[in-house]
């Protein structure tokens, strides 16, 4: 979820798109769509009004 808040912006995520792959491999979890680092970068860029 993303929204304007006051003079800024917020991006709320229930998951951790910034999580390193070790988080899933240590717990033997499967991430069917792969890394979400690009999503995390997009979230930061949008919230920081960098794009």
C-alpha positions in Angstrom: 0.0 0.0 0.0 1.3 3.4 -0.8 -0.1 6.9 -0.1 0.7 10.5 0.4 1.0 11.5 4.0 1.3 15.2 4.9 4.1 16.6 2.8 5.6 13.2 2.2 4.8 9.7 1.1 4.6 6.3 2.8 4.9 2.8 1.4 3.6 -0.1 3.6 4.6 -3.7 2.9 3.6 -6.8 4.9 6.6 -8.7 3.6 10.3 -7.7 3.6 11.2 -7.2 -0.1 14.6 -6.0 1.0 15.4 -9.4 2.7 18.6 -11.1 1.5 18.3 -14.6 0.0 19.9 -16.0 3.1 16.7 -15.4 5.0 14.9 -18.0 2.8 17.8 -20.4 2.4 18.5 -20.7 6.1 14.9 -21.6 6.8 14.6 -23.8 3.7 11.8 -21.6 2.3 11.0 -21.2 -1.4 10.4 -17.8 -3.0 8.6 -18.8 -6.2 9.1 -15.5 -8.0 12.7 -14.9 -6.9 14.4 -11.9 -5.4 12.2 -8.8 -4.6 15.2 -6.4 -4.3 14.0 -4.5 -7.4 10.6 -4.0 -5.7 12.3 -2.7 -2.6 14.3 -0.2 -4.7 11.1 1.0 -6.4 9.4 1.4 -3.1 12.3 3.6 -1.8 12.4 5.6 -5.0 8.7 6.3 -4.9 8.6 7.2 -1.2 11.6 9.4 -1.5 10.1 11.2 -4.6 13.2 10.1 -6.5 11.2 9.2 -9.6 
